[in-house]
Amino acid sequence: MNADKTSPDPLITDLFAPRPGHWGLRGDPMLWDELAERFAYLPLPASAEDLRALLEEGYVRLTGQALELDDQVRIDRYGTAGMSGGLVSPKFWRTEAIPLLLKRYAACAANPANSSSRSAT
């Protein structure tokens, strides 16, 4: 269920495995990993709304840009190789990544004993 297997309660980071099958831009996988690490020791919140707020706050803190903006954001610490190197797609996070994490949260909340069997879609 969780990475360290020491806590019986699911953690937010558990929702990040497995990774999505595709990404918006080259920086998105790095942001995914950074968010998973950020939430490594936080238990799942009480509601999907609370999870959404945490994810959106994490996005803003790590990118320096509001999720609602459409402009791609360059994150220098993610590297700059290739045309989209280091770029993060807010649209991908709004329309795919965060909805995927919320879907996994709902599945975990509906069946806490089986939270490790989330699908990649």
WONOR-V5968 format. One record per pair of residues at least 24 apart in sequence whose ideal C-beta (glycine too) atoms are under 6 Angstrom apart, sorted by the first residue. I is the first residue (numbers start at 1). J is the second residue. If there is no record, write none. Layout:
[[I J] [I J]]
This chain:
[[1 115] [1 116] [9 43] [10 44] [10 108] [10 115] [11 43] [12 39] [12 42] [13 39] [13 40] [15 101] [15 104] [15 105] [18 120] [21 120] [24 89] [24 92] [25 84] [25 87] [25 89] [26 82] [26 84] [26 85] [27 75] [27 78] [27 86] [27 87] [27 88] [28 88] [28 89] [28 92] [30 78] [31 88] [34 62] [48 102] [48 105] [51 105] [55 98] [59 93] [63 88]]
